[in-house]
Amino acid sequence: MRSAFLALLLCIALWAPPMLQGAPDNTHRGAATYEERSKAEKMSRSRYRDLEVASLVLILVVGGAAILWAVRKK
């Protein structure tokens, strides 16, 4: 039981996003030019887009597995 709890904590720690370094005005530290801020924003948007795609794929796979399980159970 204890090992399962520790494994769960390890998985949660690995899934947590890295802490973002930002200033109070929502600009990254050291990003003085518009181009640097634009590049940082695009990278952030692509990261969240990748997470959205991954969650969609996970939902479809789990849903398909649940449907197959329900059909085979009959």
Secondary structure, 3 states (H helix, E strand, C coil): CHHHHHHHHHHHHHHCCCCCCCCCCCCCCCCCCHHHHHHHHHHHHHHHHHHHHHHHHHHHHHHHHHHHHHHHHC
